[in-house]
Amino acid sequence: METTIKKPDRARKRQLIADLIIIVLVSFVVLLFAGKINAYSYDLSIPLMKRLCVTALCGQFAIAGLGITIVCIIRREKFTKFGLNTKNLLPALLLSLACCVPDFIYQLARGHVHSWFPFYDMSMTPQLLEESLPVKVSGLLITALFWGFFEGFNYVVIRDKISELSPSKYRFWDVGAFVCAVMCILVHGVVGVTPDAFLEMVCTLILIYGMLIVRKETGNAWGCVLIFFVYWNAL
């Protein structure tokens, strides 16, 4: 199904390209130190909350959040511009969760599903659950902000800017959503070589691409954030 597209003018194109370059450069620079940051997060000789805060800010947020935040500050764009609103909220949440179904079935068939708890697959979450209540609550809130909100919202902003730069005349084909899905597969190492790994890659592609198409169709981005709260790293 074809739709009428609105292409950005030359000045806006330059802005969008500059925005994407900033986001990519910031993430790339941080990825150069990913090994050291990851090793730091697993160093049990360092206090848990210190490890969590450093990893959250210098690792997770710097890779997925800092770039889009810098761009939004430069352009004076509010986060609400990118779908953080109440428009079509319930359909956005439900349809986004529906995008997780193929991946859930795959993980269930492989025996990789455990008892549900948000962010449980994050290395420091089980350690947080053994701490006192104040540490537990503050630690989980930090985890929710950086591994939940910003990871999901990062895809939204990148998708919106790529799709504005390269709009599609087809309703369910979206360049930005596809680029973000491929980016997720590469960053998380879900590249299919064997048939089993290929199936996992396809499920991840459906999940990320699907949630971003839902954001596009509903005008609401909260579903993308919800996935990283209740599904990604939770089962």
BELSULKA-V48220 format. One record per run of one state. SS is the DSSP state (a for helix, b for strand, c for the rest). FROM is the first residue (numbers start at 1). LEN is the number of residues. If there is no record, write none. Layout:
BEGIN
SS_FROM_LEN, SS_FROM_LEN
END
This chain:
BEGIN
c_1_1, b_2_1, c_3_7, a_10_22, c_32_2, a_34_8, c_42_6, a_48_16, c_64_2, a_66_10, c_76_3, a_79_4, c_83_6, a_89_10, c_99_2, a_101_9, c_110_15, a_125_4, c_129_4, a_133_33, c_166_4, b_170_1, c_171_4, a_175_13, c_188_7, a_195_24, c_219_3, a_222_9, c_231_5
END
